[in-house]
Amino acid sequence: MNEENIREKLSKTLSEDPSNYSKILELSSKLASFDKDNVRFSVDAGVIDRLGTELVARQETAVSELVKNSYDADAKTVTLKFESSDAIGGTLFIEDDGLGMTKEQLVNGFMRISSTDKLRNPLSERYNRKRAGQKGIGRFAVQRLGEKLTITTQTLKDDFALVLTIDWNKYQGDIDLFNISNKIITVPKRNEEGTTLKIEGLKDRWSQAAIKRIYRYVSAIIQPFPLSEEIEDISQDDKTVDPGFKTIFKKLDNNSSIIIADESTMIYDHALGEIEGWIDDKGLGIYSIISKQLDINETGEIGSDPDDMTIPFSELKRIKFKAYYYIYNSGYIPKMQESSIKRLSKTSGGIRLYRNGFRVLPYGEPGDDWLKLDKSVTRRSILPVHNNLNFFGFVELKDNDKIFNETSSREGLVENEAMVQLQNFVYRTLMTCVLKVAEVRNVKIVSGQKKEGKLYEKIEVRIKDIAHTLEALDLELEKSEGSLQVKRKRRKKIQKLKKDIEQVAELQKEETSKMLKEKSMLRVLSSVGITIGQFIHEVRDYLINMQSDVNFLLEKLRSDTVLLERVLILEQNIATFRSYTSYFDNIISQNVVRELKPIEIQNIAEKFWTSIHNDAIKSNIKFDEPVRNGYYLYTLPMHPSEWSSILFNFYTNAKKAIKRTKTPGEIKIESGETDKFIYLEFSDTGDGISEENEEKIFEEFFTTTSQKALDTIDESNEITGTGLGLKIVKDIVSSYRGNIQVVSPKQGFNTCLRIEIPKATEKELDNHDI
């Protein structure tokens, strides 16, 4: 079609069909191509697919970005419903009660690639939240997830809803992006405000474990809600106070709805103890403590007099409270949930206070210690942990008689007798239940307590107790009577004791440091031992093959027709064997050096690949050179052989998983960085890890490859699983404050293990001249 024909069609369209904007745009674009003096950028529609794949590689990341968009839209609740998602092709609904979008926001925000709205407005409109979503990634997250998107959105000021449908299959290569149109229609409002995304033709399967991982990804912005349905978190006078953000993840199958993840299933269900206390109309206090893990189910009385539990509280009526008790780093909380719960406790832990259904500040805010829990811990009169961070809970006051009154500054309640009794009741109830848990766990409750004839004594604690006692003694002596000369002598003796205690404390620190270094080296040596054990099993294959080749050559030495071929095979086996031995020789050599140093993770991965990829070829496994996503990928100081152990464990596990599929396989290593971590991802196309085993694989002695008898070990050419490899890997990673987990595999793979190690600081790099 020449220029004149296009002009005629454009003119005809403008006069006869002026509302056909898609046709006008298409003809105008074609007409502009005849401009010989000026050139313009054009955009291929296929860029949408490429950006979606490259910016949002993992399915959980894509969904978490959409959840963050709801948070940025000042939603109080977002509900995700996965329908028929156990197979590819399901549907995902994401429904929030946020501000919704006007037509202008929908067109110039969502439909505009590289919108600058989040740069220009870093805080949300209603609650001034710091925006959590990545700038402009939401639309690509939707394209990454499914084939078709339907957006339904409405705002408070509009009396209608907008519906926009996008078929991502239209965005194919060799089509100009601007020539693809999507229709917006108006329909009656279904909700007061908010947005619903319907994503059809899901490109991934969604297991319960994958859905739970999304919750962990967005847990940094999720705030636990009050546990009573009657409580409102904002006052009637101030609607701009952020009420928090709640997420609910459901699966819809066969007309049934199952909640997979919310604050209850992901936070409160993992509490070691559920504590409740209430005061009836007569002022009598009752408590209960339930712990399924410890088999505790006990109730009791709490009176105003600690020596007589039947005496009621004179100023307290119609009060109840509930608290969830957590003990971290004790094995009672699944590791995958523990980190997010600990992080939440720093901002939302403690006991909040609600009066007549409304939150009273500052009770339960970070740094507020209205129940003196933190102070109680520092006194060390009761040893089981009971900081504010160990509790999530609330107190409800039904104060129709106005016994509890706000201060004139509206910062908290007046410290009257009722308030003192309330603090007394809640603190003593919590301590009663904490001590019950400690008793069942058989841990020391007070300093110096003896159990089974042994003194449970920690040097550091005892030193602090002695130092504290000396300080108190010094103050008491200062107040006592006596001559100035006698006081001076006493003070000199006390000062000498203090110095002696300080010296003991320093010696204790030195010994602790030495012990930690020795423990670290023992871990290194044990990991190398496991690695060597696996290596010996691997070597057996090569020895058998080489012996077979040698025997063949001795028998067929004069048969030149096949001699060359077998010699070449022998040469290849020996070369692979040599690279294996040199790699492990290097590992053993590294263990004579105890110094830890920052590790460039990509270099380590490439060295491993150089030594091992020939073995992968022999095993019919595609193993390309590791992918680098960034440069200068230095971890904090580590021991080089620890990474050798990690990678070899991953590799041998992947080989076994691929062999079980009885098909050719593929392995991929990828490394990069986030804000705080250097990460490495190890992917394979083996038979995968079942959902129930995703956390078990890191437990000691858990294995799927152990032989049942010695004779089967001898007959088998498989690497026998000890159940220690991944446990050691996890211990290595945890010792450096890192993370290891099974994550959703990228397209084409069935398993992906991800390790995150904190980045090296500038000081650590400088100390090692890096």
C-alpha positions in Angstrom: 0.0 0.0 0.0 1.5 3.3 -1.1 1.4 6.7 0.7 -1.5 8.0 -1.3 -3.7 5.0 -0.6 -3.0 5.3 3.2 -3.9 9.0 3.1 -7.2 8.3 1.4 -8.1 5.5 3.9 -7.2 7.8 6.8 -9.3 10.6 5.4 -12.2 8.3 4.8 -12.0 6.8 8.3 -11.9 10.3 9.9 -15.0 11.4 8.1 -17.1 8.2 8.2 -15.9 6.4 11.3 -14.3 9.0 13.6 -14.6 6.8 16.7 -12.6 4.0 15.3 -9.4 5.1 17.1 -7.6 1.8 16.6 -7.9 2.1 12.8 -6.9 5.8 12.9 -3.8 5.0 15.0 -2.9 2.1 12.7 -3.1 4.2 9.5 -1.3 7.1 11.2 1.5 4.8 12.2 1.8 3.5 8.6 1.7 7.0 7.2 4.5 8.1 9.5 6.8 5.4 8.0 7.0 7.4 4.8 8.6 10.3 6.6 12.1 10.2 5.0 13.7 12.9 7.2 12.7 11.7 10.6 12.8 8.3 12.3 10.9 7.2 15.4 11.2 4.3 17.8 8.7 1.6 17.4 7.9 -1.1 20.0 7.4 -4.8 19.1 4.4 -6.3 21.0 6.6 -9.3 21.9 8.4 -7.1 24.3 5.6 -7.7 26.8 6.3 -11.4 26.9 10.1 -10.9 27.1 9.8 -8.4 29.9 7.4 -10.6 31.8 9.8 -13.6 31.6 13.0 -11.6 32.4 11.6 -9.3 35.1 9.5 -11.9 36.9 11.1 -15.3 36.5 9.4 -17.0 39.4 5.7 -17.5 39.9 5.7 -16.5 43.6 7.5 -13.3 42.8 4.9 -12.4 40.3 2.0 -12.9 42.7 3.8 -11.2 45.6 4.2 -8.1 43.4 0.4 -8.0 42.8 -0.2 -8.4 46.5 2.2 -5.4 47.1 0.2 -3.4 44.6 -2.9 -3.9 46.8 -0.9 -2.8 49.8 0.1 0.3 47.8 -3.5 1.0 47.0 -4.3 1.3 50.8 -6.2 -2.0 50.9 -7.0 -3.4 54.3 -7.5 -6.9 53.0 -6.5 -8.8 49.9 -7.9 -12.2 49.2 -6.3 -14.6 46.7 -8.3 -17.5 45.4 -6.6 -20.2 43.3 -9.2 -22.2 41.3 -8.4 -25.6 39.8 -4.7 -24.6 40.1 -3.2 -28.1 40.7 -2.8 -28.3 36.9 -1.7 -25.7 34.4 -4.6 -23.7 33.1 -6.3 -22.7 36.3 -7.7 -19.3 37.4 -6.4 -16.9 40.0 -8.6 -14.2 41.6 -7.0 -11.3 43.5 -9.5 -9.1 45.2 -8.8 -6.1 47.5 -10.7 -3.3 49.2 -8.2 -0.6 48.3 -8.8 2.8 46.7 -9.5 1.3 43.2 -8.6 3.1 40.0 -10.3 5.8 38.0 -10.3 5.5 34.2 -7.4 8.0 34.0 -5.4 5.9 36.5 -6.1 2.7 34.7 -5.1 4.2 31.3 -2.1 6.3 32.4 -1.0 4.0 35.2 -1.5 0.3 34.6 -1.6 0.6 30.8 1.4 2.9 30.6 4.7 1.1 30.5 7.4 2.6 32.8 4.9 4.9 34.6 6.6 7.3 37.0 3.7 7.5 39.5 5.5 5.6 42.2 8.6 7.7 41.8 6.6 10.9 42.0 4.4 9.6 44.9 6.5 7.3 47.1 3.8 7.3 49.8 0.2 5.9 49.4 -2.7 8.3 49.2 -4.8 7.4 52.3 -2.5 5.8 54.9 0.8 7.2 53.8 2.3 3.8 53.4 5.8 3.5 51.9 5.1 1.9 48.6 6.2 -1.8 48.5 5.7 -2.7 44.9 8.5 -2.5 42.4 8.0 0.4 40.0 6.0 -0.8 36.9 6.5 -4.5 37.4 2.8 -5.4 38.2 1.5 -5.6 34.6 4.4 -7.9 33.7 3.7 -10.0 36.7 0.2 -10.5 35.4 1.4 -11.5 32.0 4.0 -13.9 33.5 1.2 -15.7 35.4 -1.6 -16.3 32.9 -3.0 -16.0 29.4 -5.8 -13.6 30.0 -6.5 -10.8 32.5 -9.8 -9.1 33.5 -9.6 -6.1 35.8 -12.7 -4.9 37.6 -12.1 -1.7 39.6 -14.2 1.0 41.3 -13.6 4.1 43.5 -15.6 5.8 46.2 -16.4 8.8 44.1 -17.7 6.9 41.0 -21.1 5.2 40.9 -19.9 2.6 38.4 -17.1 0.0 38.0 -14.6 -0.3 35.1 -13.9 -3.6 33.4 -10.8 -4.0 31.3 -9.9 -7.4 29.6 -6.5 -8.1 28.2 -5.6 -11.2 26.1 -1.9 -11.5 26.4 -1.8 -13.9 23.4 -2.4 -10.8 21.2 1.0 -9.5 22.2 3.1 -11.5 19.7 6.2 -10.6 17.8 6.2 -8.6 14.5 3.1 -6.6 15.7 3.4 -3.0 16.7 2.5 -2.6 20.3 0.5 0.6 19.7 -1.8 -1.2 17.2 -3.2 -3.6 19.9 -6.2 -2.2 21.7 -8.1 -3.4 24.8 -11.7 -2.3 25.5 -12.8 -0.7 28.7 -16.5 -1.0 29.6 -18.5 0.3 32.6 -20.8 -1.9 34.7 -22.7 -1.5 38.0 -20.5 -1.4 41.1 -20.2 -4.6 43.1 -18.2 -3.2 46.0 -17.9 0.3 47.5 -14.3 0.5 46.3 -11.4 -1.8 45.4 -10.0 -3.9 42.6 -10.3 -7.5 41.4 -7.9 -9.2 39.1 -9.1 -12.4 37.3 -6.1 -14.2 35.7 -7.2 -17.1 33.5 -5.1 -19.8 31.9 -2.4 -20.0 34.6 1.0 -21.0 33.2 2.1 -22.8 36.4 0.8 -25.4 38.8 0.2 -24.0 42.3 0.8 -26.4 45.2 -0.1 -25.5 48.8 3.6 -25.1 49.5 4.0 -22.6 46.7 1.0 -20.6 47.9 2.5 -20.5 51.4 5.8 -19.2 50.0 4.0 -16.1 48.7 2.8 -15.3 52.2 6.4 -15.4 53.4 7.6 -13.2 50.5 5.1 -10.4 51.5 5.2 -11.0 55.3 7.4 -7.8 55.7 4.3 -5.7 54.9 1.8 -7.8 56.7 0.8 -6.7 60.2 -1.0 -9.1 62.5 -4.6 -8.0 63.1 -6.3 -7.8 66.5 -7.5 -11.3 67.3 -11.0 -10.2 68.3 -13.5 -9.7 65.6 -15.2 -7.1 67.7 -12.1 -4.8 67.8 -11.7 -1.9 65.4 -8.1 -0.8 65.0 -8.9 2.8 64.2 -11.0 5.4 66.0 -14.2 6.9 64.5 -12.6 10.3 64.5 -9.5 9.4 62.5 -9.9 7.3 59.4 -6.4 7.9 58.2 -4.7 5.7 60.8 -3.3 2.7 59.0 -5.4 -0.3 60.2 -2.9 -2.8 58.9 -2.8 -5.1 55.9 -4.3 -8.6 55.9 -3.8 -11.3 53.3 -5.9 -14.5 52.8 -4.9 -17.2 50.4 -7.5 -19.8 49.4 -7.8 -22.8 47.1 -11.1 -23.4 45.3 -11.6 -27.0 44.2 -14.9 -28.9 43.6 -17.0 -26.1 45.0 -15.1 -26.1 48.3 -12.9 -23.3 49.6 -9.8 -24.0 51.8 -7.7 -21.3 53.5 -4.1 -22.1 52.7 -2.5 -19.1 54.4 -3.5 -16.2 56.6 -2.2 -14.6 59.8 -3.8 -17.5 61.7 -2.3 -20.4 59.8 1.1 -18.7 59.2 1.6 -17.0 62.5 -0.7 -18.0 65.4 -0.8 -21.7 64.5 2.9 -21.9 65.2 2.8 -20.5 68.7 4.1 -22.8 71.4 1.4 -21.7 73.8 -2.0 -20.0 73.6 -2.7 -18.0 76.7 -6.0 -16.6 77.8 -7.1 -14.6 80.9 -10.3 -13.0 81.9 -12.0 -11.4 84.9 -15.6 -11.9 85.5 -18.3 -9.5 86.8 -17.2 -10.3 90.4 -13.5 -9.4 89.8 -12.2 -13.0 90.0 -9.3 -13.8 87.6 -9.1 -17.0 85.5 -6.4 -18.1 83.1 -5.8 -21.0 80.7 -2.7 -22.2 78.8 -2.9 -24.6 75.9 0.1 -26.0 74.1 -0.5 -28.8 71.6 3.2 -29.4 71.1 3.9 -29.8 74.8 0.5 -31.5 75.6 -0.5 -28.7 78.1 -4.2 -27.9 78.7 -4.5 -26.2 82.1 -6.7 -23.6 83.8 -6.3 -21.8 87.1 -7.1 -18.8 89.2 -5.3 -15.5 89.5 -6.3 -13.4 92.6 -5.3 -9.9 93.5 -3.3 -11.3 96.4 -0.5 -13.7 95.2 -0.9 -15.7 98.4 -4.7 -16.1 98.1 -6.0 -16.6 94.6 -9.6 -16.4 95.7 -9.4 -12.6 96.6 -11.0 -10.7 93.7 -9.6 -7.6 91.9 -11.5 -4.6 93.4 -11.3 -2.4 90.3 -11.4 -4.9 87.4 -14.6 -6.1 85.7 -15.4 -7.6 82.3 -11.8 -7.8 81.1 -10.2 -10.5 78.9 -6.9 -10.9 77.1 -5.3 -13.4 74.7 -1.7 -13.9 73.9 0.4 -16.3 71.7 3.7 -17.3 73.1 6.8 -18.1 71.0 10.2 -19.4 71.8 12.6 -18.7 69.0 15.6 -20.8 67.9 14.3 -23.8 69.9 12.9 -26.0 67.1 9.3 -25.4 68.0 8.6 -23.1 65.0 9.2 -24.4 61.4 12.2 -22.6 60.1 10.4 -21.4 57.0 7.9 -19.5 59.2 10.3 -18.6 62.1 12.2 -15.8 60.3 9.0 -14.0 59.2 7.5 -14.3 62.7 10.6 -13.0 64.3 10.7 -10.1 61.9 7.0 -9.3 62.6 7.6 -9.4 66.3 9.9 -6.4 66.1 7.1 -4.2 64.8 3.9 -6.0 66.0 5.0 -8.1 69.0 3.9 -7.4 72.6 0.5 -7.0 74.2 -1.8 -4.4 72.6 -4.6 -2.7 74.6 -8.1 -2.0 73.3 -10.7 0.0 75.2 -14.4 -0.3 74.2 -13.3 -1.7 70.9 -10.7 0.9 69.9 -6.9 0.7 70.1 -5.2 2.7 72.8 -1.7 3.9 72.1 1.2 3.5 72.9 0.5 0.1 74.5 2.1 -2.7 72.5 4.0 -0.3 70.2 7.8 -1.1 69.5 9.8 0.0 72.5 6.8 0.2 74.8 7.1 -2.0 77.9 3.8 -1.2 79.8 3.7 -4.7 81.3 7.4 -4.5 82.3 8.2 -7.7 80.5 11.5 -6.6 79.0 12.5 -5.1 82.4 11.7 -8.4 84.1 14.0 -10.2 81.6 16.9 -7.9 82.4 16.5 -8.5 86.1 16.9 -12.3 85.4 14.8 -13.2 88.4 12.8 -15.5 86.0 15.0 -17.1 83.4 12.5 -18.5 80.7 12.2 -16.0 77.8 9.3 -13.6 78.2 10.3 -10.4 76.3 7.6 -8.5 74.4 9.0 -10.0 71.2 7.9 -13.5 72.6 4.2 -12.5 72.5 1.5 -11.5 70.1 -1.6 -10.5 71.9 -4.2 -8.0 73.1 -6.2 -6.9 76.1 -9.9 -6.0 75.8 -11.4 -3.5 78.2 -15.2 -3.0 78.3 -15.2 0.2 80.2 -18.7 1.5 80.2 -18.2 2.9 83.8 -15.1 4.9 82.6 -12.8 3.5 85.2 -10.0 3.7 82.7 -9.5 7.2 81.5 -7.2 8.7 78.9 -4.6 11.2 79.9 -5.0 14.8 78.9 -2.4 14.4 76.2 -4.4 11.3 75.0 -1.1 9.3 75.2 -2.2 6.2 77.2 -4.4 5.8 80.2 -4.2 7.4 83.6 -2.1 5.4 86.1 -4.9 4.9 88.7 -5.5 1.9 90.9 -7.5 0.1 88.1 -4.5 0.4 85.7 -2.1 -0.9 88.3 -4.4 -3.9 88.9 -4.7 -4.5 85.2 -0.9 -4.6 84.8 -0.6 -6.9 87.8 -3.2 -9.4 86.4 -1.9 -9.6 82.9 1.8 -9.8 83.9 1.2 -12.5 86.6 -1.0 -14.5 84.2 1.7 -14.4 81.5 4.4 -15.4 84.0 2.3 -18.3 85.4 1.8 -19.7 81.9 5.5 -19.1 80.9 6.6 -21.0 84.0 4.3 -23.8 83.2 5.8 -24.2 79.7 9.3 -24.0 81.2 8.4 -26.7 83.7 7.2 -29.1 81.0 10.2 -28.3 78.9 12.4 -29.1 81.9 14.4 -25.9 81.6 15.9 -23.8 84.5 13.4 -21.3 85.9 15.6 -19.4 88.4 19.3 -18.8 88.7 21.1 -21.5 90.6 18.3 -24.0 90.1 19.4 -27.7 90.3 18.0 -30.4 88.1 18.9 -34.1 88.5 21.9 -33.2 90.7 23.5 -30.9 88.1 23.9 -27.2 88.3 22.6 -25.5 85.0 25.2 -22.8 85.0 26.3 -20.4 82.2 29.6 -18.5 82.9 28.4 -15.4 81.2 25.2 -15.2 83.2 27.0 -15.9 86.5 29.5 -13.1 85.8 26.7 -10.7 85.2 24.9 -11.8 88.3 28.1 -11.3 90.4 28.7 -7.9 88.9 25.2 -6.8 89.5 25.4 -8.0 93.2 28.6 -6.0 93.7 27.0 -2.9 92.3 24.0 -3.3 94.7 26.4 -4.0 97.6 28.4 -0.9 96.9 25.3 1.2 97.0 24.1 -0.4 100.3 27.5 0.1 102.0 27.5 3.7 100.9 24.3 4.3 102.8 25.5 2.4 105.9 27.1 4.0 109.0 30.8 3.9 109.7 33.9 6.1 109.6 35.2 7.5 106.4 38.4 5.5 106.6 36.4 2.2 107.0 34.3 3.2 104.0 37.3 3.8 101.9 38.8 0.4 102.7 35.6 -1.3 101.8 35.4 0.7 98.6 38.9 -0.3 97.6 38.1 -4.0 98.1 34.9 -3.7 96.1 36.7 -1.9 93.3 39.4 -4.7 93.2 36.6 -7.3 93.1 35.0 -5.5 90.2 38.3 -5.4 88.3 38.8 -9.1 88.9 35.3 -9.8 87.6 36.0 -7.7 84.5 39.2 -9.7 83.8 37.3 -13.0 84.2 34.7 -11.7 81.8 37.3 -10.8 79.2 38.9 -14.3 79.6 35.5 -15.8 79.2 35.0 -13.9 75.9 38.4 -15.1 74.6 37.6 -18.7 75.5 34.2 -18.4 73.8 35.8 -17.0 70.7 38.3 -19.9 70.6 35.5 -22.4 71.1 33.5 -20.9 68.3 36.5 -21.1 65.9 37.1 -24.7 66.9 33.5 -25.5 66.4 33.6 -23.9 63.0 36.6 -25.9 62.0 35.0 -29.2 63.2 32.0 -28.4 61.0 34.3 -27.8 58.1 36.2 -31.1 58.6 32.9 -33.0 59.0 31.5 -31.5 55.8 34.7 -32.5 54.0 34.4 -36.0 55.4 30.9 -36.4 54.0 32.1 -34.9 50.7 35.0 -37.4 50.5 32.7 -40.2 51.3 30.5 -39.3 48.3 33.6 -38.8 46.2 34.8 -42.4 46.9 31.4 -43.7 45.7 31.7 -41.7 42.5 35.3 -42.9 41.9 34.2 -46.5 42.0 32.4 -46.0 38.7 35.6 -44.8 37.0 37.7 -47.5 38.5 35.3 -50.2 37.2 35.2 -48.6 33.8 39.0 -48.2 33.6 39.6 -51.8 34.7 37.2 -53.0 32.1 39.1 -51.0 29.4 42.5 -52.3 30.5 41.3 -55.9 30.5 39.9 -55.4 27.0 43.1 -54.0 25.7 45.1 -56.9 27.1 42.8 -59.3 25.4 42.4 -57.5 22.2 45.7 -55.8 21.8 46.2 -57.0 18.3 42.7 -56.0 17.1 43.4 -52.6 15.7 39.9 -52.0 14.4 38.4 -51.3 17.8 41.6 -50.5 19.7 41.7 -46.8 18.9 38.0 -46.3 19.9 38.5 -48.0 23.3 41.8 -46.1 24.0 40.0 -42.8 23.3 37.3 -43.8 25.8 39.9 -44.8 28.3 41.6 -41.4 27.8 38.3 -39.6 28.4 37.7 -41.5 31.6 41.1 -40.8 32.9 40.8 -37.1 32.0 37.6 -36.9 33.9 39.0 -38.8 36.8 42.0 -36.4 36.9 39.8 -33.4 37.1 37.8 -35.0 39.9 40.9 -35.8 41.9 42.5 -32.4 41.4 39.3 -30.7 42.5 39.1 -32.7 45.8 42.9 -32.4 46.2 42.3 -28.7 46.2 39.5 -28.9 48.8 41.7 -30.9 51.1 44.6 -28.5 50.7 42.3 -25.6 51.6 41.6 -27.1 55.0 45.1 -26.4 56.2 44.2 -22.7 56.1 41.9 -21.7 58.9 41.4 -18.1 57.7 37.9 -17.1 56.6 37.7 -14.7 53.7 35.0 -13.2 51.5 34.0 -15.6 48.7 33.2 -14.5 45.2 30.3 -17.0 44.7 30.4 -17.0 40.9 34.1 -17.9 40.8 33.5 -20.8 43.1 30.6 -22.0 41.0 32.6 -21.7 37.8 35.5 -23.7 39.3 33.1 -26.4 40.4 31.6 -26.5 36.9 35.0 -26.8 35.3 35.8 -29.9 37.4 32.4 -31.6 37.2 30.9 -30.9 33.8 32.6 -33.8 32.0 31.1 -36.1 34.6 27.7 -34.6 33.7 28.2 -35.2 30.0 29.1 -38.9 30.8 25.9 -39.1 32.9 23.8 -37.7 29.9 23.1 -34.4 31.8 23.2 -31.0 30.2 25.2 -28.7 32.5 26.1 -25.3 31.0 28.5 -22.8 32.5 26.9 -21.1 35.6 24.9 -17.9 34.9 26.1 -14.7 36.5 23.5 -12.0 37.4 25.8 -9.2 38.6 29.5 -8.7 39.4 31.5 -8.5 42.6 29.4 -11.1 44.3 31.3 -11.4 47.5 29.8 -13.1 50.6 30.9 -12.4 54.1 34.0 -14.3 55.1 33.6 -18.0 54.8 35.8 -21.1 54.3 36.3 -22.0 50.6 35.8 -25.8 51.2 32.4 -25.1 52.7 31.2 -24.1 49.2 32.8 -27.2 47.7 30.7 -29.3 50.1 27.5 -27.4 49.3 27.9 -27.6 45.6 28.9 -31.3 45.5 26.0 -32.2 47.8 23.6 -30.4 45.4 25.2 -32.0 42.4 25.1 -35.6 43.6 21.5 -35.2 44.8 20.6 -33.8 41.4 22.3 -36.7 39.6 20.3 -39.2 41.6 17.0 -37.3 41.0 17.7 -37.2 37.3 18.7 -40.9 37.1 15.3 -41.8 38.8 13.5 -40.2 35.8 15.3 -42.5 33.4 15.6 -39.6 30.9 18.4 -37.2 30.0 18.6 -34.3 32.4 19.7 -30.7 32.9 21.4 -28.9 35.8 21.7 -25.1 36.1 23.6 -22.9 38.5 22.7 -19.2 38.8 24.1 -16.5 41.1 23.3 -12.9 41.8 22.6 -10.4 44.6 19.7 -8.7 46.4 19.9 -5.7 48.7 21.5 -7.7 51.6 22.3 -11.1 50.3 24.4 -12.9 47.7 22.4 -15.8 46.3 23.0 -19.1 44.5 20.2 -21.1 42.9 20.8 -24.8 41.9 18.2 -26.2 39.6 17.7 -29.7 38.1 15.2 -31.6 36.0 15.0 -34.6 38.3 11.9 -36.1 39.8 11.4 -33.2 42.2 10.8 -32.8 45.9 7.4 -33.6 47.2 5.6 -30.9 49.1 5.7 -32.8 52.4 9.4 -33.3 52.1 10.4 -29.6 51.3 11.4 -28.9 54.9 12.3 -32.5 55.9 15.2 -32.7 53.4 17.2 -30.4 55.7 16.7 -32.6 58.8 19.5 -34.9 59.9 19.3 -38.6 58.8 16.4 -37.8 56.4 17.1 -39.5 53.1 15.2 -41.1 50.2 18.2 -43.2 49.0 19.3 -45.4 51.9 19.7 -49.0 51.2 17.9 -51.4 53.5 20.6 -54.1 53.8 24.4 -54.4 53.3 24.1 -56.8 50.4 22.0 -54.3 48.5 24.6 -51.6 49.1 27.2 -53.9 47.5 25.0 -54.7 44.6 23.9 -51.1 44.0 26.0 -48.6 42.1 24.0 -45.7 43.6 25.4 -43.2 46.1 23.9 -44.3 49.4 22.2 -41.5 51.2 23.3 -40.7 54.8 20.7 -38.1 55.5 23.5 -35.7 56.6 24.5 -33.9 53.4 21.8 -31.3 53.3 21.7 -31.0 57.1 25.4 -30.0 57.0 24.7 -27.6 54.1 21.9 -26.0 56.2 24.2 -25.8 59.2 26.9 -24.1 57.1 24.4 -21.6 55.7 22.7 -20.9 59.1 26.1 -20.3 60.8 26.6 -17.3 58.5 23.1 -16.0 59.2 22.0 -17.1 55.7 18.9 -18.8 54.3 18.4 -22.0 52.4 15.1 -23.2 51.1 13.3 -25.1 48.3 11.8 -22.4 46.0 9.6 -22.7 43.0 11.6 -24.0 40.0 12.0 -21.9 36.9 10.4 -22.9 33.6 11.8 -26.2 32.4 13.1 -27.4 35.8 11.5 -29.5 38.5 13.6 -28.5 41.6 15.4 -25.3 42.7 17.4 -24.9 45.9 18.2 -21.3 46.8 21.0 -20.2 49.2 21.3 -16.7 50.5 24.5 -15.5 52.3 24.9 -12.0 53.7 27.0 -9.7 51.5 30.6 -8.8 52.6 30.8 -5.4 54.2 33.2 -2.8 52.9 35.3 -3.3 56.0 35.5 -7.0 55.4 36.6 -6.5 51.8 39.2 -3.9 52.8 40.6 -6.2 55.5 41.3 -8.8 52.7 42.5 -6.3 50.1 39.5 -7.0 47.8 
